[in-house]
Amino acid sequence: MEDITVSELKKRLEKGDKFHFIDVREEWEYEEDNLGADNIPLGELAHQLSQLEKIKNEEIVVHCRSGARSGNAKKFMETNGFTQVRNVLGGILAFRALAE
């Protein structure tokens, strides 16, 4: 599925759109600054997939610091049958820069 820009994400969050939102950064990064997503660090994603199985065909937006780890998470999830995964281009850094 097509990735999502930080502008589009910001609009969707402000409107309260329904989608599953996952932050794949480490827990300490998440604690420092987060956008309200569920925190599943990339290293733990493989162990959590069975819990995400019920949302396999629903929209899932993944993000990280810059978009690299979440890009890997997207590929991994797609390889495991997830059909609507979108990566936040530029990650939280781009999202925060947009707000300035």
Secondary structure, DSSP 8 states (H G I E B T S, - for coil): ---B-HHHHHHHHHHT---EEEE-S-HHHHHHS--S-EE--HHHHHHHHHHHGGGTTS-EEEE-SSSHHHHHHHHHHHHTT---EEEBTTHHHHHHHHH-
